[in-house]
Amino acid sequence: MTDQVIATFMRFPALLAGHPEIARRADRASIVLLLEAGSQGVRLQLEKGQADVLPAEGPMRGWDIALRAAPEAWADHWQAVPAPDAFDILGMVRHGRMRIEGNFAPLMRHLQVVKDILALPRAAA
């Protein structure tokens, strides 16, 4: 299941490109998210309404905020109608299904855009 979640992470740039209203709102965003599913992860870089997926590992691979969850938690988050413990990243944290670590300032500044982008696979299903 981890490979499926990583493949979904890799689709974020295309999914964002297909939603110009979210891309327009992300135009002011400048944040790097470390998205982890179990022991594997990627970095999602949001900059001026564009998203790029980069490898998580490597020297000097920085990030602003890390979102760490089990692959099953990510899969539950992307259900057409997720359960309350998987509806958004803050609910997942509240129910112990996700850990958020790092610099919370950029996350809070761009919280709704980040939540909307992370929910994009729901519409693609």
HELIX and SHEET records of a PDB file:
HELIX    1   1 THR A    2  MET A   10  1                                   9    
HELIX    2   2 PHE A   12  ALA A   17  1                                   6    
HELIX    3   3 PRO A   20  ARG A   25  1                                   6    
HELIX    4   4 ALA A   26  ARG A   28  5                                   3    
HELIX    5   5 PRO A   71  HIS A   77  1                                   7    
HELIX    6   6 ILE A   89  ARG A   94  1                                   6    
HELIX    7   7 PHE A  104  ARG A  109  1                                   6    
HELIX    8   8 LEU A  111  LEU A  118  1                                   8    
HELIX    9   9 LEU A  120  ALA A  124  1                                   5    
SHEET    1   A 5 GLN A  50  PRO A  55  0                                        
SHEET    2   A 5 GLN A  40  GLU A  47 -1                                        
SHEET    3   A 5 SER A  30  ALA A  37 -1                                        
SHEET    4   A 5 ILE A  65  ALA A  69  1                                        
SHEET    5   A 5 MET A  98  GLY A 102 -1                                        
END                                                                             
